[in-house]
Amino acid sequence: MLLKKPRNTVRYFLECSYFGKAYHGWQNQPNAISVQQVLEEGLSTLLRTKVSIVGAGRTDAGVHAKQLFAHFDVTVSVDCQDLTQRLNSYLPTDIAVSSIFEVLGDAHARFHAIQRTYEYWVVQQKNPFYQDAAHYVWSPLDVKAMNTAASLLLEYSDFECFSKSNTDVKTFLCKIELAKWEFGEEKLVFTITADRFLRNMVRAIVGTLLEVGLGKISPEALRTIIESKDRGQAGASVPAKGLYLTKVTYPKTIVHG
């Protein structure tokens, strides 16, 4: 049963980014620090009232975000620009808030997101500046074969084989709209966009595509893996440190006014 909000409650969206090394993921944990906890403590201190926030997703421990939205409700007056500046002064250096803005009262950071994009970074030369920011793969990779396999993802909708085992979800269906590897500055970047993602899905997909790139399996083997719906058939999950949530998209209609 949903609790009704007080009539004078206003809902705001908060847009943030963070480097995830120091945190046990986004979501609050009983015995570990999370990004959600740090933001809630900051907002509660500055607004002098207890503030709870709801994020667009639940990134795992060590995963980073270039863009993540969260919503919160308050009954006090908020100067969005001033609060953004004061919150950034309060927060540690590995979390930043780029904007706070008023939205409609029923706008939901998680359920109203219509699209999410992730990147996974791979480096092929030892680089101390990417030690905590990318996955190091020293063996040669066949990127063309990896992209051939990645393109097959767009032909399917059931990705149970890439979902974390024993996950309590109602459906394994996702609509992937983009999946490709590209060379960036000093790194190889996998970009994937979908309407939703299963827990551990991107890291499992990347691990499987790397097996293609290493010549352990063929691109076409991805079909057999997906159709098996068996997590044990897919590749091992790659380390969290190379994963970035880069974009979350919402309908324009959620913004107040």
C-alpha positions in Angstrom: 0.0 0.0 0.0 1.4 3.4 -1.0 1.4 6.1 1.6 -0.1 9.4 0.4 2.3 12.4 0.5 1.3 15.5 2.4 -0.3 18.1 0.2 2.5 20.6 0.6 5.2 18.1 -0.4 7.3 18.9 -3.5 9.3 16.3 -5.4 12.7 17.0 -6.9 15.1 15.2 -9.1 18.8 15.2 -8.3 21.3 14.5 -11.1 24.6 13.1 -9.9 27.8 11.3 -10.8 30.2 9.3 -8.8 33.4 7.2 -8.9 32.3 4.0 -7.2 35.6 2.5 -5.8 34.9 3.6 -2.2 31.3 2.5 -2.1 29.3 -0.7 -1.7 27.1 0.2 -4.6 24.3 2.8 -4.8 21.8 1.2 -2.4 21.9 1.6 1.4 23.6 -1.3 3.1 23.5 -2.2 6.8 27.2 -2.5 7.3 28.8 -0.7 4.4 28.8 2.8 3.0 26.8 3.5 -0.2 26.3 6.4 -2.5 22.6 6.7 -1.5 23.6 7.0 2.2 26.1 9.8 1.6 23.6 11.8 -0.5 20.8 11.3 2.0 23.0 12.4 4.9 24.1 15.5 3.0 20.5 16.5 2.0 19.2 15.8 5.5 21.9 18.0 7.1 21.5 20.9 4.7 17.7 20.9 4.7 17.5 20.2 8.4 14.9 17.4 7.9 15.2 13.7 7.2 15.4 13.1 3.5 15.1 9.8 1.7 16.0 9.4 -2.0 15.1 6.8 -4.6 17.6 6.2 -7.4 17.2 5.3 -11.1 19.1 2.1 -10.6 21.1 0.0 -8.1 24.7 0.0 -9.3 26.8 -2.7 -7.7 29.8 -2.2 -5.5 32.7 -0.5 -7.4 30.5 0.5 -10.4 30.7 4.1 -11.4 28.1 6.5 -12.8 28.5 9.5 -15.1 24.8 10.2 -14.8 22.3 8.9 -12.3 19.0 10.5 -11.2 17.3 10.2 -7.8 14.1 11.7 -6.5 13.3 13.1 -3.1 10.3 14.8 -1.4 10.5 17.7 1.0 8.0 20.1 2.6 10.6 22.9 3.0 11.3 25.5 0.4 14.3 24.6 -1.9 16.5 27.0 -3.9 17.7 24.4 -6.4 20.9 26.2 -7.6 21.9 27.1 -4.0 21.2 23.6 -2.7 23.3 22.1 -5.6 26.3 24.3 -4.7 26.0 23.7 -0.9 25.6 19.9 -1.4 28.7 19.7 -3.6 30.7 21.5 -0.9 29.4 19.0 1.7 29.9 15.8 -0.4 33.2 13.9 -0.7 35.3 14.5 -3.9 34.1 11.2 -5.5 30.5 12.3 -5.6 29.1 15.3 -7.5 25.7 16.8 -8.1 25.2 18.6 -11.4 21.6 19.7 -10.9 18.5 19.6 -8.8 15.1 20.5 -10.3 11.4 20.2 -9.5 9.3 17.5 -11.2 5.7 16.4 -11.1 4.6 14.9 -7.8 4.3 11.4 -9.2 7.6 11.4 -11.2 9.7 8.4 -10.2 13.4 8.2 -10.8 13.4 4.4 -11.3 10.0 3.5 -12.8 9.7 6.5 -15.2 13.2 6.0 -16.8 12.6 4.8 -20.4 16.2 4.1 -21.4 19.6 3.6 -19.8 23.1 3.5 -21.3 26.2 1.8 -19.9 29.8 1.8 -20.9 32.5 -0.8 -20.1 36.1 0.2 -20.4 38.9 -2.2 -21.4 42.6 -1.2 -21.6 45.2 -3.4 -23.4 48.3 -1.8 -22.0 49.2 -1.6 -18.4 48.2 2.0 -17.3 48.3 3.2 -13.7 45.7 5.9 -14.4 43.1 3.2 -15.3 44.0 0.9 -12.4 40.6 1.5 -10.7 38.8 2.7 -13.8 39.1 0.0 -16.4 39.6 -3.7 -16.9 43.1 -4.7 -18.2 43.1 -7.4 -20.9 46.6 -7.9 -22.2 45.9 -10.6 -24.9 45.0 -9.5 -28.4 41.3 -9.1 -29.1 39.4 -9.6 -32.3 37.1 -6.5 -32.0 35.4 -7.2 -35.3 34.2 -10.6 -34.0 33.2 -9.0 -30.8 31.0 -6.5 -32.7 29.5 -9.3 -34.8 28.5 -11.1 -31.6 27.3 -7.9 -30.0 24.9 -7.2 -32.9 23.2 -10.5 -32.2 22.0 -9.1 -28.9 19.5 -6.9 -30.7 17.7 -9.9 -32.1 16.7 -11.2 -28.7 14.7 -10.0 -25.7 15.1 -12.7 -23.1 18.5 -12.4 -21.3 18.1 -14.8 -18.4 21.5 -16.3 -19.3 23.2 -13.0 -18.4 21.2 -12.4 -15.1 22.7 -13.0 -11.7 21.6 -16.3 -10.4 18.7 -16.4 -7.9 17.6 -12.9 -8.7 14.1 -12.1 -7.7 12.7 -10.5 -10.9 9.3 -10.9 -12.6 10.7 -10.9 -16.1 14.0 -11.3 -17.9 12.9 -9.4 -20.9 14.9 -6.3 -22.0 14.9 -4.3 -25.3 18.5 -3.7 -26.3 18.7 -0.9 -28.8 22.5 -0.4 -29.1 25.5 -2.7 -28.4 28.9 -2.0 -29.9 32.6 -1.8 -29.3 34.6 1.3 -30.2 38.2 2.4 -29.7 38.5 5.5 -27.5 41.5 7.3 -26.3 43.8 4.7 -24.7 40.9 2.3 -24.2 38.3 0.0 -25.8 34.7 0.9 -24.9 31.6 -1.2 -25.1 28.4 0.8 -25.2 25.0 -0.7 -24.5 21.6 0.9 -24.4 18.3 -0.7 -23.3 15.0 0.0 -21.7 16.1 -1.9 -18.6 18.9 -4.1 -17.4 19.0 -7.2 -15.2 21.3 -7.4 -12.2 24.9 -8.1 -13.4 23.7 -8.2 -17.0 26.2 -5.9 -18.6 29.2 -7.4 -16.9 28.1 -10.9 -17.9 27.6 -9.8 -21.5 31.1 -8.1 -21.6 32.7 -11.2 -20.2 31.0 -13.3 -22.9 32.0 -11.0 -25.7 35.6 -11.0 -24.5 35.6 -14.7 -24.8 34.6 -14.1 -28.5 37.4 -11.6 -28.8 40.0 -14.0 -27.4 38.9 -16.7 -29.8 37.5 -19.0 -27.1 34.0 -19.1 -28.7 32.6 -18.0 -32.1 30.3 -15.0 -32.5 27.5 -17.4 -33.5 27.9 -19.2 -30.2 26.2 -16.3 -28.5 22.9 -17.5 -30.0 23.2 -20.8 -28.2 24.1 -19.1 -25.0 21.1 -16.7 -25.1 18.7 -19.4 -26.1 19.9 -21.7 -23.3 18.7 -19.2 -20.6 21.5 -20.7 -18.5 23.8 -18.3 -16.6 26.4 -21.1 -16.5 26.7 -21.1 -20.3 27.7 -17.4 -20.5 31.1 -16.0 -19.7 32.4 -14.9 -16.3 31.4 -11.4 -15.2 34.1 -8.8 -15.7 35.3 -6.6 -12.8 33.0 -3.8 -11.6 35.6 -1.1 -11.9 35.3 -0.9 -15.7 31.5 -0.3 -15.7 29.9 3.1 -16.0 26.2 4.1 -16.0 26.5 7.0 -18.5 22.9 8.1 -19.3 19.4 7.8 -18.0 16.5 9.1 -20.2 13.1 10.2 -19.1 9.9 11.6 -20.8 10.0 15.4 -20.9 6.6 15.4 -19.3 7.9 14.6 -15.8 9.4 18.1 -15.4 7.2 20.5 -13.4 5.9 23.4 -15.5 
